[in-house]
Amino acid sequence: MSRGTVKIVISTENIIQTIALSAVIAMQNAAAAEVQKIEEDFVPLNKSSKRQRTEEPESSADEKPSYRSIEGKAKAHELSDSDVDYDSDPQGGNLNIDVEDPLKQRSIQLSRHVKDHPEDISKWLELIAHQDVLLKANQSLNREVTKGEIQSFAGIKISMYESALAQVKKPEDEELLLLGMMAEGAIAWSSEKLDKRWEAIANEQGSSFCLWRARVDHKLASLTTFKYGDLKAAHVDRLRAVTAQPAVSVSPAPGCGVTPNGVPRYEQMTYVFLRATRLAFDAGYRELAIAAWQALLELNLQRPYTNEGMADSELLSLFRDFWEDEVPRIGDNNAQGWDHYVQSNGTADPAEPQRDEDAIVPSRDVYKSWGATERLRASNARKPGRATDDILMDDPYRVVMFSDIEELLFVIPKEHVPHTWKQLIDGFLIFCSLPPAFRSSKWTEAAESDGALAGCLSLFGKEAVQKANEPDVLDETKKSPVFMQDGIHLANASDILFGTQGWFLYLSGWVKTSKTHDGPVDLGLVAHALRQLTTVESFSDLAEYSLAVDIIQDPDNTKKRAKALIKRSPASLPLYNAYALAEFANGNREVARRVVSSATGLINSSNQRHGLVLWRTWAWMELEAGFMEQAILRLCASVDEFLSHSPELTSATPTQQLKAYHYLSSRLEHQLSSRQLKDAVLTGECHALLATALNSVCPAQ
């Protein structure tokens, strides 16, 4: 809403009066409720005309509405479920406002401030937020806030928002105020009025991502007017609009402003694409959603850069040939990518025909058999079909043509790909209900907390609340800790990426219940896609995550997958560390020790931090095996060059132990003082491990 079209419903002076009065609403209602309760408990033995006559004046129709509505006067029917009724004019009643109450004092202070400084939007927001405090302050164990009171307070806050909008000067402040006003409007307004206001805001605030998302969320939640076609069109229109906007939102958070920079533009488009495909998947168009992700990844991460400089329309025309030739696409078996297809002049081998499982699930109950069969066919239908596949063709949407997904696709310029590829992959993983690999963008963090993208996390919820396989004990301290957590709420680290069942697991949920049926996609498709992307040198940071998925998908080939990655990056210490952790998690502890031991020989001055990670991993292996002396030796070797090159030693001397302890301590202090926080976390962990091991071996030390 533009400042010129804002209508001020109440003046600032009236706001001050209204706020002072709103502080005593609940007290009056509580008293009225108590009187009503007493009267309900009273059973008269005969009719009392006197009592009826004394009650009649209390229900006089001449009383004025208590709250000022956004429409002007409050409508009586809007407050029909509560007895909120007081005179809105402080001079017309005998209200005794306790000025010693800190909440009321705060109300007066904020009201006076916005009267004297109406341009201070932060204080307007504080004043509006304070209304919730006033409402909740009068709530008690014996009395809940009524719907009428909530609606009335929403009306007050809407009036404040409109008054603040009349003073706003910055677009980001206007965005914050409009978001808040529309949230209150969802409480106080009718659905028709709410739709009209959203339509007006969409026309005037087209560049705001937050307002666009809030409007789409409103449409998603409107069961009476929900239409998949309308919502899909809203996402497609947003993709086209962001492409043409001269400036785009910097962040998905409100009030962050706009920028002409291209990176946030394509980060936002990835977010919108993610929501569009999640919507399609949940609406039943599963194969279309998965095909759209295959196409977007191929188009931007497997693109032949020999064709750079072409217009987007020309690139999409070339990509159409690749798609309609039905060669293996990213995530399929034997897929080699669009780039390879162009280099081989389109002579790539066609994809192997797939066959659906069409067995009828046997059951004596015909309805159970029908239900199980339908679930099986729905699972089969997740993967896009081809004309050559042996599949049930009673579903016309099973084969996804290029025209079905073309309107969703967009081309990321070559110069922006290095800054956006991580978010693109994270978006694909979130679509697959997997935790992101990088979290390199605020847009990714916003997607993780987006309720519209929850996907199959409900499956994880059922798994997480299962009781541990142990007898009930009275002493809670004797119970095993519950490490089952959703990876989206964990920070990615190698020890949980390749964790064991007795520790936190980054990859959990549906990949642990059923790799083929419980998730949005078959885990094999994710594993193939990530493995294909790691063959590109510029995407090598994805290798650890790819290996973790491969190990879950095919644990028997851990060595093969790890060696293929190490062969492409023979000097990568993180890959050696990941391989060692993977073998350790699979129970191959001696293999894991040999991997770490050989990798420590690659440590030099340029990779000391990754070298310390290796020593820490080795120390943890020894600690879990109960070898305290060896664990101390590994930690001492991390800071002692002589010990690091003496594999035949079995323990460190007291002098070497003391030297390592003090070195790690001083190094930790330096890193903390210089704000090297990531390094400080690693050093602090090694220091704590060494202190624990030393105390275990020699408690008096």
C-alpha positions as CSV (number, residue, x, y, z in Angstrom):
1,M,0.0,0.0,0.0
2,S,1.4,3.4,-1.0
3,R,1.6,6.1,1.6
4,G,-0.7,8.3,-0.5
5,T,-3.6,5.8,-0.3
6,V,-3.4,5.1,3.5
7,K,-6.5,6.3,5.4
8,I,-5.9,7.2,9.0
9,V,-8.8,5.7,11.0
10,I,-7.9,7.1,14.4
11,S,-5.7,9.9,15.5
12,T,-2.6,9.5,17.6
13,E,-4.4,11.1,20.6
14,N,-7.2,8.6,20.3
15,I,-4.6,5.8,20.2
16,I,-3.2,7.0,23.5
17,Q,-6.7,6.9,25.0
18,T,-7.5,3.6,23.5
19,I,-4.3,2.0,24.8
20,A,-4.9,3.2,28.3
21,L,-8.4,1.7,28.2
22,S,-7.3,-1.6,26.6
23,A,-5.2,-2.2,29.7
24,V,-8.3,-2.7,31.8
25,I,-10.4,-4.7,29.4
26,A,-9.7,-8.0,30.8
27,M,-10.3,-6.9,34.4
28,Q,-13.8,-5.7,33.5
29,N,-14.5,-8.9,31.6
30,A,-13.3,-11.0,34.4
31,A,-15.6,-9.2,36.8
32,A,-18.5,-9.6,34.4
33,A,-17.8,-13.2,33.9
34,E,-17.7,-13.8,37.7
35,V,-21.0,-12.0,38.1
36,Q,-22.5,-14.1,35.3
37,K,-21.2,-17.3,36.9
38,I,-22.8,-16.4,40.2
39,E,-26.1,-15.6,38.5
40,E,-26.0,-18.9,36.6
41,D,-25.5,-20.8,39.9
42,F,-28.5,-19.0,41.5
43,V,-31.9,-20.8,41.0
44,P,-34.9,-18.5,41.9
45,L,-37.9,-20.2,43.5
46,N,-40.3,-17.7,41.8
47,K,-40.1,-15.1,39.2
48,S,-38.9,-11.7,40.3
49,S,-40.2,-8.8,38.2
50,K,-38.1,-6.4,40.2
51,R,-34.9,-8.2,39.2
52,Q,-35.9,-8.2,35.5
53,R,-36.6,-4.5,35.7
54,T,-33.2,-3.7,37.2
55,E,-31.4,-5.7,34.6
56,E,-33.0,-4.1,31.6
57,P,-31.0,-0.9,31.6
58,E,-27.8,-2.9,31.4
59,S,-28.6,-4.1,27.9
60,S,-29.6,-0.7,26.5
61,A,-29.2,-0.5,22.8
62,D,-27.9,3.0,23.0
63,E,-24.5,1.9,24.3
64,K,-21.6,2.6,21.9
65,P,-19.2,-0.1,20.7
66,S,-16.1,-0.4,22.8
67,Y,-13.5,-0.6,20.2
68,R,-12.9,1.4,17.1
69,S,-12.9,-0.9,14.0
70,I,-10.9,-0.5,10.8
71,E,-14.3,0.2,9.2
72,G,-15.0,3.0,11.6
73,K,-17.5,1.8,14.2
74,A,-17.2,-1.8,15.5
75,K,-19.9,-4.1,14.4
76,A,-21.8,-5.8,17.2
77,H,-21.9,-9.2,15.5
78,E,-18.1,-9.4,15.4
79,L,-18.0,-9.5,19.2
80,S,-21.0,-11.7,19.7
81,D,-19.1,-14.3,21.6
82,S,-17.9,-12.1,24.4
83,D,-19.2,-9.4,26.7
84,V,-16.6,-6.8,25.8
85,D,-18.5,-3.6,26.3
86,Y,-17.2,-0.4,27.7
87,D,-17.3,3.3,26.8
88,S,-14.5,4.2,24.5
89,D,-14.5,7.8,25.7
90,P,-12.4,8.2,28.8
91,Q,-14.3,11.4,29.8
92,G,-17.6,9.6,29.7
93,G,-16.9,7.0,32.3
94,N,-15.4,6.5,35.7
95,L,-12.5,4.2,34.9
96,N,-9.7,4.1,37.5
97,I,-6.5,3.5,35.6
98,D,-3.6,2.5,37.8
99,V,-0.7,4.6,36.6
100,E,1.7,2.6,38.8
101,D,1.2,-0.5,36.7
102,P,4.4,-0.9,34.7
103,L,2.5,-2.2,31.7
104,K,0.3,0.8,31.6
105,Q,3.2,3.1,32.1
106,R,4.9,1.5,29.2
107,S,1.8,2.0,27.1
108,I,1.7,5.7,28.0
109,Q,5.4,6.1,27.2
110,L,5.2,4.5,23.8
111,S,2.0,6.3,22.9
112,R,3.6,9.7,23.8
113,H,6.7,8.8,21.9
114,V,4.9,8.0,18.6
115,K,2.8,11.2,19.1
116,D,5.9,13.3,19.4
117,H,8.0,11.3,16.9
118,P,5.5,9.7,14.4
119,E,8.4,8.9,12.0
120,D,10.0,6.5,14.4
121,I,8.7,3.2,13.0
122,S,10.6,1.0,15.5
123,K,8.6,2.6,18.3
124,W,5.3,2.1,16.4
125,L,6.2,-1.6,16.1
126,E,7.0,-1.7,19.9
127,L,3.7,-0.1,20.7
128,I,1.8,-2.6,18.5
129,A,3.7,-5.5,20.0
130,H,2.9,-4.2,23.4
131,Q,-0.8,-4.8,22.8
132,D,-0.2,-8.6,22.9
133,V,1.5,-8.1,26.2
134,L,-1.5,-6.3,27.6
135,L,-3.8,-8.9,26.3
136,K,-1.9,-11.8,27.8
137,A,-1.2,-10.0,31.0
138,N,-4.8,-10.2,32.0
139,Q,-5.1,-13.9,31.2
140,S,-5.2,-16.3,34.1
141,L,-5.5,-20.0,34.8
142,N,-9.2,-19.6,35.3
143,R,-9.9,-17.4,32.3
144,E,-8.9,-17.6,28.7
145,V,-8.8,-14.7,26.3
146,T,-12.0,-14.7,24.3
147,K,-12.2,-14.6,20.5
148,G,-14.0,-11.3,20.7
149,E,-11.1,-9.8,22.7
150,I,-8.6,-11.1,20.2
151,Q,-10.5,-9.6,17.3
152,S,-10.9,-6.3,19.1
153,F,-7.2,-6.0,19.9
154,A,-6.5,-7.0,16.2
155,G,-8.6,-4.0,15.2
156,I,-6.7,-1.7,17.4
157,K,-3.4,-2.9,16.0
158,I,-4.6,-2.5,12.5
159,S,-5.5,1.1,13.2
160,M,-2.0,1.6,14.6
161,Y,-0.4,0.0,11.6
162,E,-2.3,2.3,9.3
163,S,-1.3,5.4,11.3
164,A,2.3,4.2,11.1
165,L,2.1,3.6,7.4
166,A,1.1,7.2,6.9
167,Q,4.5,8.2,8.4
168,V,6.7,5.6,6.7
169,K,9.5,6.8,4.5
170,K,11.6,3.7,3.8
171,P,10.3,0.8,1.6
172,E,11.7,-1.8,4.0
173,D,9.7,-0.2,6.9
174,E,6.6,-0.2,4.8
175,E,7.1,-3.9,4.1
176,L,7.3,-4.7,7.8
177,L,4.2,-2.7,8.6
178,L,2.2,-4.2,5.7
179,L,3.1,-7.8,6.8
180,G,2.0,-7.1,10.3
181,M,-1.2,-5.4,9.3
182,M,-2.2,-8.2,7.0
183,A,-1.5,-10.7,9.8
184,E,-3.9,-8.9,12.0
185,G,-6.4,-8.5,9.1
186,A,-6.6,-12.3,8.9
187,I,-8.1,-12.1,12.4
188,A,-10.3,-9.0,12.2
189,W,-11.5,-8.9,8.5
190,S,-13.8,-11.0,6.4
191,S,-12.2,-13.3,3.9
192,E,-13.5,-11.1,1.0
193,K,-12.0,-8.0,2.4
194,L,-8.7,-9.8,3.1
195,D,-8.5,-11.0,-0.5
196,K,-9.1,-7.5,-1.8
197,R,-6.4,-6.0,0.4
198,W,-4.0,-8.6,-0.7
199,E,-4.8,-7.9,-4.3
200,A,-4.2,-4.2,-3.8
201,I,-0.9,-4.8,-2.0
202,A,0.3,-7.2,-4.8
203,N,-0.3,-4.5,-7.4
204,E,1.6,-1.9,-5.4
205,Q,4.4,-3.9,-3.8
206,G,5.4,-6.3,-6.6
207,S,9.1,-6.4,-5.8
208,S,8.6,-7.5,-2.2
209,F,9.3,-11.3,-1.8
210,C,8.0,-11.4,1.8
211,L,4.6,-9.9,0.8
212,W,4.4,-12.3,-2.2
213,R,5.1,-15.3,0.0
214,A,2.6,-14.2,2.7
215,R,-0.1,-13.8,0.0
216,V,0.6,-17.2,-1.4
217,D,0.5,-18.7,2.1
218,H,-2.9,-17.0,2.6
219,K,-4.1,-18.7,-0.6
220,L,-2.7,-22.0,0.5
221,A,-4.6,-21.9,3.8
222,S,-7.9,-20.8,2.2
223,L,-9.7,-24.1,1.8
224,T,-12.8,-22.7,0.2
225,T,-10.9,-20.9,-2.6
226,F,-7.9,-23.1,-3.0
227,K,-7.1,-23.9,-6.7
228,Y,-3.9,-25.6,-7.8
229,G,-4.0,-23.9,-11.2
230,D,-4.1,-20.5,-9.6
231,L,-1.3,-21.2,-7.2
232,K,0.9,-22.7,-9.9
233,A,0.3,-19.6,-12.0
234,A,1.2,-17.4,-9.1
235,H,4.6,-19.1,-8.8
236,V,5.2,-19.0,-12.6
237,D,4.3,-15.3,-12.7
238,R,6.7,-14.7,-9.8
239,L,9.6,-16.3,-11.7
240,R,8.9,-14.1,-14.7
241,A,8.5,-11.0,-12.5
242,V,11.8,-11.5,-10.6
243,T,13.6,-11.9,-13.9
244,A,12.4,-8.5,-15.1
245,Q,12.7,-6.6,-11.8
246,P,15.4,-3.9,-11.8
247,A,16.0,-4.6,-8.0
248,V,15.1,-7.7,-6.0
249,S,14.8,-8.5,-2.3
250,V,18.2,-9.0,-0.7
251,S,16.9,-11.6,1.8
252,P,13.8,-13.6,2.4
253,A,13.4,-11.8,5.8
254,P,11.3,-8.7,5.9
255,G,12.7,-5.2,6.0
256,C,16.1,-6.0,4.4
257,G,15.7,-3.8,1.3
258,V,16.5,-4.5,-2.4
259,T,19.5,-4.8,-4.6
260,P,20.2,-4.9,-8.4
261,N,22.8,-7.6,-7.8
262,G,22.2,-10.8,-9.8
263,V,23.0,-13.4,-7.1
264,P,20.0,-12.6,-4.8
265,R,17.8,-12.6,-7.9
266,Y,18.6,-16.3,-8.8
267,E,18.6,-17.3,-5.1
268,Q,15.0,-16.0,-4.9
269,M,14.1,-17.8,-8.1
270,T,15.5,-21.0,-6.7
271,Y,13.3,-20.6,-3.6
272,V,10.2,-19.9,-5.7
273,F,11.0,-22.9,-7.9
274,L,11.3,-25.1,-4.8
275,R,7.9,-24.0,-3.5
276,A,6.4,-24.5,-7.0
277,T,7.7,-28.1,-7.2
278,R,6.7,-28.9,-3.7
279,L,3.2,-27.6,-4.4
280,A,3.0,-29.8,-7.6
281,F,4.3,-32.8,-5.7
282,D,1.8,-32.4,-2.9
283,A,-1.0,-31.8,-5.4
284,G,-0.4,-35.2,-6.9
285,Y,1.9,-34.2,-9.9
286,R,4.9,-36.0,-8.4
287,E,6.5,-37.0,-11.7
288,L,6.3,-33.4,-13.0
289,A,7.9,-32.0,-9.8
290,I,10.8,-34.5,-10.0
291,A,11.3,-34.0,-13.7
292,A,11.4,-30.2,-13.2
293,W,14.3,-30.6,-10.7
294,Q,16.1,-32.9,-13.1
295,A,15.7,-30.3,-15.9
296,L,16.8,-27.4,-13.7
297,L,19.9,-29.2,-12.5
298,E,20.9,-30.3,-16.0
299,L,20.2,-26.8,-17.5
300,N,22.4,-24.9,-15.0
301,L,24.9,-27.4,-13.6
302,Q,25.5,-29.7,-16.6
303,R,25.2,-27.0,-19.3
304,P,27.7,-27.0,-22.2
305,Y,29.4,-23.7,-21.7
306,T,30.5,-23.7,-25.4
307,N,27.0,-22.3,-26.0
308,E,27.5,-19.4,-23.6
309,G,26.4,-16.0,-25.0
310,M,23.2,-17.4,-26.4
311,A,19.9,-15.9,-25.4
312,D,17.9,-17.9,-22.8
313,S,15.3,-18.8,-25.4
314,E,18.0,-20.3,-27.6
315,L,19.5,-22.3,-24.7
316,L,16.0,-23.6,-23.8
317,S,15.5,-24.6,-27.4
318,L,18.7,-26.7,-27.4
319,F,17.8,-28.2,-24.1
320,R,14.4,-29.2,-25.5
321,D,16.3,-31.5,-28.0
322,F,18.2,-33.1,-25.1
323,W,15.1,-33.7,-23.0
324,E,12.9,-35.0,-25.8
325,D,15.6,-37.4,-27.0
326,E,14.9,-39.3,-23.7
327,V,18.5,-40.0,-23.0
328,P,19.4,-40.7,-19.3
329,R,19.0,-37.5,-17.2
330,I,20.7,-36.5,-14.0
331,G,19.7,-39.0,-11.3
332,D,19.1,-41.8,-13.8
333,N,21.4,-44.8,-14.2
334,N,24.3,-44.2,-16.7
335,A,23.5,-40.5,-17.0
336,Q,26.4,-38.4,-18.4
337,G,24.8,-35.0,-18.6
338,W,23.7,-32.5,-21.2
339,D,27.2,-31.4,-21.7
340,H,28.3,-34.9,-22.8
341,Y,25.2,-35.1,-25.0
342,V,26.2,-32.0,-26.9
343,Q,29.9,-33.0,-27.2
344,S,28.9,-36.4,-28.6
345,N,26.5,-34.7,-31.1
346,G,23.5,-36.4,-29.6
347,T,24.7,-39.9,-30.0
348,A,24.3,-40.9,-26.3
349,D,22.7,-44.3,-25.6
350,P,19.0,-44.2,-24.7
351,A,17.9,-44.8,-21.2
352,E,17.1,-48.3,-20.1
353,P,13.3,-48.9,-20.1
354,Q,11.9,-49.1,-16.6
355,R,9.2,-51.5,-15.5
356,D,6.7,-50.8,-12.7
357,E,6.0,-53.2,-9.9
358,D,2.5,-54.2,-10.8
359,A,2.0,-57.0,-8.3
360,I,-1.3,-56.9,-6.4
361,V,-0.6,-57.0,-2.7
362,P,-2.3,-60.1,-1.4
363,S,-4.7,-59.7,1.5
364,R,-8.0,-61.4,2.6
365,D,-9.3,-57.9,3.1
366,V,-10.0,-56.5,-0.4
367,Y,-9.9,-52.9,0.9
368,K,-6.4,-53.4,2.4
369,S,-5.2,-55.0,-0.8
370,W,-6.6,-52.1,-2.8
371,G,-5.0,-49.5,-0.5
372,A,-1.6,-51.2,-0.6
373,T,-1.8,-51.5,-4.4
374,E,-2.6,-47.9,-4.7
375,R,0.3,-46.9,-2.5
376,L,2.6,-49.1,-4.6
377,R,1.4,-47.5,-7.8
378,A,1.8,-44.0,-6.3
379,S,5.3,-44.8,-5.3
380,N,6.1,-46.1,-8.9
381,A,4.6,-42.9,-10.3
382,R,7.1,-40.7,-8.6
383,K,9.7,-41.2,-11.3
384,P,9.0,-39.5,-14.6
385,G,8.2,-42.0,-17.3
386,R,9.3,-42.3,-21.0
387,A,7.5,-43.4,-24.0
388,T,9.7,-46.6,-24.1
389,D,9.0,-47.6,-20.5
390,D,6.8,-50.6,-19.6
391,I,4.5,-48.8,-17.3
392,L,0.8,-48.4,-16.7
393,M,-0.3,-45.9,-19.3
394,D,-3.7,-45.1,-17.7
395,D,-2.1,-41.9,-16.2
396,P,-1.6,-39.3,-19.0
397,Y,0.7,-37.2,-16.9
398,R,3.2,-40.0,-16.3
399,V,5.4,-39.1,-19.3
400,V,6.6,-35.6,-18.7
401,M,7.1,-33.6,-21.9
402,F,9.3,-30.5,-22.1
403,S,6.3,-28.3,-22.6
404,D,5.0,-29.5,-19.2
405,I,7.9,-28.0,-17.3
406,E,9.2,-25.3,-19.7
407,E,7.4,-22.4,-17.9
408,L,9.1,-23.3,-14.6
409,L,12.7,-23.3,-15.9
410,F,15.2,-20.5,-15.8
411,V,18.8,-20.0,-16.9
412,I,21.4,-18.9,-14.4
413,P,24.2,-16.9,-16.1
414,K,27.6,-18.5,-16.1
415,E,29.1,-15.8,-13.9
416,H,26.5,-16.4,-11.2
417,V,26.7,-20.2,-11.1
418,P,29.8,-20.3,-8.8
419,H,27.8,-18.2,-6.2
420,T,24.4,-20.0,-6.5
421,W,25.2,-23.7,-7.2
422,K,25.3,-24.6,-3.5
423,Q,21.8,-23.1,-2.9
424,L,20.5,-24.9,-6.0
425,I,21.7,-28.3,-4.7
426,D,20.4,-27.5,-1.2
427,G,17.0,-26.7,-2.7
428,F,17.0,-30.1,-4.4
429,L,17.9,-31.8,-1.2
430,I,15.2,-30.0,0.7
431,F,12.7,-31.0,-1.9
432,C,13.8,-34.6,-1.3
433,S,13.2,-34.0,2.5
434,L,16.9,-34.3,3.2
435,P,19.0,-31.8,5.2
436,P,21.0,-29.3,3.1
437,A,24.6,-29.9,2.3
438,F,25.9,-26.3,2.7
439,R,23.4,-23.8,4.2
440,S,25.4,-21.2,2.3
441,S,22.4,-18.8,1.8
442,K,19.8,-17.1,4.0
443,W,17.3,-18.4,1.4
444,T,18.2,-21.9,2.2
445,E,17.8,-21.3,5.9
446,A,14.4,-19.7,5.2
447,A,13.4,-22.8,3.2
448,E,14.2,-25.1,6.0
449,S,11.7,-23.3,8.3
450,D,9.1,-22.9,5.6
451,G,5.9,-24.9,6.6
452,A,5.0,-25.3,2.9
453,L,8.2,-27.3,2.3
454,A,7.8,-29.7,5.2
455,G,7.4,-32.6,2.8
456,C,7.9,-36.0,4.3
457,L,9.2,-34.8,7.7
458,S,6.0,-36.2,9.3
459,L,7.5,-39.7,8.6
460,F,10.5,-38.7,10.6
461,G,8.3,-37.4,13.4
462,K,6.7,-40.9,13.8
463,E,10.2,-42.4,14.0
464,A,11.5,-39.8,16.5
465,V,8.8,-40.3,19.1
466,Q,9.2,-44.1,19.2
467,K,10.3,-45.3,22.6
468,A,13.8,-46.6,23.0
469,N,14.2,-50.4,23.0
470,E,15.0,-50.6,26.7
471,P,12.9,-51.4,29.8
472,D,11.3,-48.6,31.7
473,V,13.4,-47.4,34.7
474,L,12.4,-45.0,37.4
475,D,15.7,-43.2,37.4
476,E,15.8,-40.9,34.3
477,T,19.6,-40.5,34.6
478,K,20.0,-44.2,33.8
479,K,18.1,-44.0,30.5
480,S,20.1,-43.8,27.3
481,P,20.1,-40.4,25.6
482,V,17.7,-39.9,22.6
483,F,19.9,-39.0,19.7
484,M,17.1,-39.2,17.1
485,Q,16.8,-35.8,15.6
486,D,15.8,-34.3,12.3
487,G,18.9,-33.3,10.4
488,I,17.4,-30.0,9.3
489,H,17.8,-28.9,12.9
490,L,21.5,-30.0,13.1
491,A,24.6,-28.3,11.9
492,N,26.4,-30.4,9.2
493,A,29.6,-32.0,10.5
494,S,31.6,-35.0,9.5
495,D,31.0,-36.9,12.8
496,I,27.2,-36.8,12.3
497,L,27.3,-37.1,8.6
498,F,28.9,-40.5,9.1
499,G,27.6,-41.1,12.6
500,T,26.8,-44.4,14.3
501,Q,23.5,-45.4,15.8
502,G,24.7,-44.3,19.2
503,W,25.2,-40.7,18.1
504,F,23.4,-38.0,16.2
505,L,22.7,-38.7,12.5
506,Y,22.5,-35.9,10.0
507,L,20.8,-38.2,7.4
508,S,17.8,-39.7,9.2
509,G,14.1,-39.9,8.7
510,W,12.8,-41.6,5.6
511,V,16.2,-42.8,4.4
512,K,16.3,-45.0,7.5
513,T,12.7,-46.3,7.2
514,S,12.5,-47.1,3.5
515,K,15.0,-45.9,0.9
516,T,12.7,-46.6,-2.0
517,H,9.1,-45.9,-0.8
518,D,8.9,-43.4,2.1
519,G,10.6,-40.4,0.5
520,P,9.6,-38.0,-2.2
521,V,12.1,-39.8,-4.5
522,D,14.0,-43.0,-4.5
523,L,17.2,-42.5,-2.6
524,G,19.0,-44.0,-5.6
525,L,18.0,-41.0,-7.7
526,V,19.6,-38.6,-5.2
527,A,22.7,-40.8,-4.9
528,H,23.2,-40.9,-8.7
529,A,22.6,-37.1,-9.1
530,L,25.1,-36.1,-6.4
531,R,27.7,-38.6,-7.7
532,Q,27.3,-37.2,-11.2
533,L,27.8,-33.6,-9.9
534,T,30.9,-34.5,-8.0
535,T,32.6,-35.3,-11.3
536,V,32.7,-31.6,-12.0
537,E,35.8,-30.1,-10.4
538,S,34.1,-26.9,-9.3
539,F,31.5,-28.9,-7.3
540,S,34.1,-30.9,-5.4
541,D,32.8,-29.5,-2.0
542,L,29.8,-31.8,-2.5
543,A,31.9,-35.0,-2.3
544,E,31.5,-35.7,1.5
545,Y,27.7,-35.4,1.4
546,S,27.6,-37.5,-1.8
547,L,29.7,-40.2,-0.1
548,A,27.3,-40.2,2.9
549,V,24.3,-40.7,0.7
550,D,26.1,-43.4,-1.2
551,I,26.9,-45.3,1.9
552,I,23.3,-45.4,3.0
553,Q,22.2,-46.4,-0.5
554,D,24.8,-49.1,-1.0
555,P,26.9,-49.7,2.1
556,D,28.7,-52.7,0.6
557,N,30.4,-50.4,-2.0
558,T,31.8,-47.9,0.6
559,K,35.4,-48.5,-0.5
560,K,34.6,-48.2,-4.2
561,R,32.7,-44.9,-3.8
562,A,35.3,-43.4,-1.5
563,K,38.3,-44.4,-3.7
564,A,36.6,-42.9,-6.8
565,L,36.3,-39.6,-5.0
566,I,39.8,-39.7,-3.6
567,K,41.2,-40.5,-7.0
568,R,39.8,-37.2,-8.4
569,S,41.1,-35.3,-5.3
570,P,44.1,-37.2,-4.0
571,A,45.2,-34.4,-1.7
572,S,41.8,-33.8,0.0
573,L,42.2,-34.5,3.7
574,P,38.4,-34.1,4.3
575,L,37.8,-36.9,1.9
576,Y,40.2,-39.2,3.7
577,N,38.6,-38.2,7.0
578,A,35.1,-39.0,5.6
579,Y,36.2,-42.4,4.3
580,A,37.7,-43.3,7.7
581,L,34.5,-42.3,9.5
582,A,32.4,-44.3,7.0
583,E,34.5,-47.4,7.5
584,F,34.4,-46.9,11.3
585,A,30.6,-46.5,11.2
586,N,30.3,-49.7,9.2
587,G,32.3,-51.6,11.9
588,N,35.6,-51.8,9.9
589,R,37.7,-50.1,12.7
590,E,41.1,-51.4,11.6
591,V,40.5,-50.2,8.0
592,A,39.5,-46.8,9.4
593,R,42.7,-46.5,11.4
594,R,44.8,-47.4,8.4
595,V,43.0,-44.7,6.3
596,V,43.7,-42.0,8.9
597,S,47.3,-43.1,9.5
598,S,48.1,-42.9,5.8
599,A,46.3,-39.6,5.4
600,T,48.3,-37.9,8.2
601,G,51.4,-38.2,6.0
602,L,49.8,-35.7,3.6
603,I,49.6,-32.9,6.3
604,N,51.6,-29.8,5.5
605,S,51.7,-26.2,6.4
606,S,48.9,-25.4,4.0
607,N,46.3,-27.8,5.4
608,Q,47.0,-27.9,9.1
609,R,43.4,-27.3,10.1
610,H,42.2,-30.3,8.1
611,G,45.2,-32.2,9.6
612,L,44.0,-31.4,13.1
613,V,40.6,-32.9,12.1
614,L,42.3,-36.1,11.2
615,W,44.2,-36.3,14.5
616,R,40.9,-35.6,16.3
617,T,39.1,-38.4,14.4
618,W,41.9,-40.8,15.2
619,A,41.8,-39.8,18.9
620,W,38.0,-40.4,19.0
621,M,38.5,-43.9,17.5
622,E,41.0,-44.8,20.2
623,L,38.8,-43.3,22.9
624,E,35.7,-45.3,21.8
625,A,37.8,-48.4,21.8
626,G,39.0,-47.7,25.3
627,F,42.7,-47.1,24.4
628,M,43.4,-43.9,26.5
629,E,47.2,-43.9,26.0
630,Q,46.8,-44.1,22.3
631,A,44.2,-41.4,22.2
632,I,46.6,-39.1,24.2
633,L,49.4,-40.0,21.8
634,R,47.3,-39.0,18.7
635,L,46.4,-35.6,20.3
636,C,50.0,-34.9,21.2
637,A,51.1,-35.9,17.7
638,S,48.8,-33.2,16.3
639,V,51.1,-30.5,17.7
640,D,54.4,-32.4,17.9
641,E,56.2,-33.1,14.6
642,F,58.4,-35.8,16.1
643,L,55.4,-37.8,17.4
644,S,53.6,-37.4,14.1
645,H,56.4,-39.0,12.2
646,S,57.0,-41.8,14.7
647,P,54.2,-44.4,14.1
648,E,56.0,-47.0,16.1
649,L,55.5,-45.2,19.4
650,T,52.7,-46.4,21.7
651,S,52.6,-43.6,24.2
652,A,53.7,-40.0,24.8
653,T,56.0,-38.9,27.6
654,P,54.7,-36.7,30.4
655,T,56.7,-33.8,29.0
656,Q,55.1,-34.2,25.6
657,Q,51.7,-34.4,27.1
658,L,52.2,-31.2,29.1
659,K,53.6,-29.4,26.1
660,A,50.6,-30.4,24.0
661,Y,48.2,-29.4,26.7
662,H,49.6,-25.9,27.1
663,Y,50.0,-25.5,23.4
664,L,46.4,-26.3,22.7
665,S,45.3,-24.0,25.6
666,S,47.3,-21.0,24.3
667,R,46.2,-21.6,20.8
668,L,42.5,-21.7,21.8
669,E,42.9,-18.4,23.7
670,H,44.5,-16.8,20.6
671,Q,41.8,-18.0,18.3
672,L,39.0,-16.8,20.6
673,S,40.6,-13.4,21.0
674,S,41.1,-13.1,17.2
675,R,37.5,-14.3,16.5
676,Q,38.6,-17.4,14.6
677,L,35.6,-19.2,15.9
678,K,35.5,-22.2,13.6
679,D,39.2,-23.0,14.4
680,A,38.5,-22.3,18.1
681,V,35.8,-25.0,18.1
682,L,38.1,-27.6,16.7
683,T,41.0,-26.6,19.0
684,G,38.7,-26.5,22.0
685,E,37.4,-30.0,21.2
686,C,40.9,-31.4,21.0
687,H,41.9,-29.6,24.2
688,A,38.9,-31.1,26.0
689,L,39.6,-34.6,24.7
690,L,43.2,-34.4,25.8
691,A,42.2,-33.1,29.3
692,T,39.6,-35.9,29.7
693,A,42.0,-38.6,28.6
694,L,44.8,-37.3,30.8
695,N,42.5,-37.2,33.8
696,S,41.4,-40.8,33.1
697,V,44.9,-42.1,32.9
698,C,46.3,-40.0,35.7
699,P,43.6,-38.4,37.9
700,A,46.1,-36.5,40.0
701,Q,47.7,-34.7,37.0
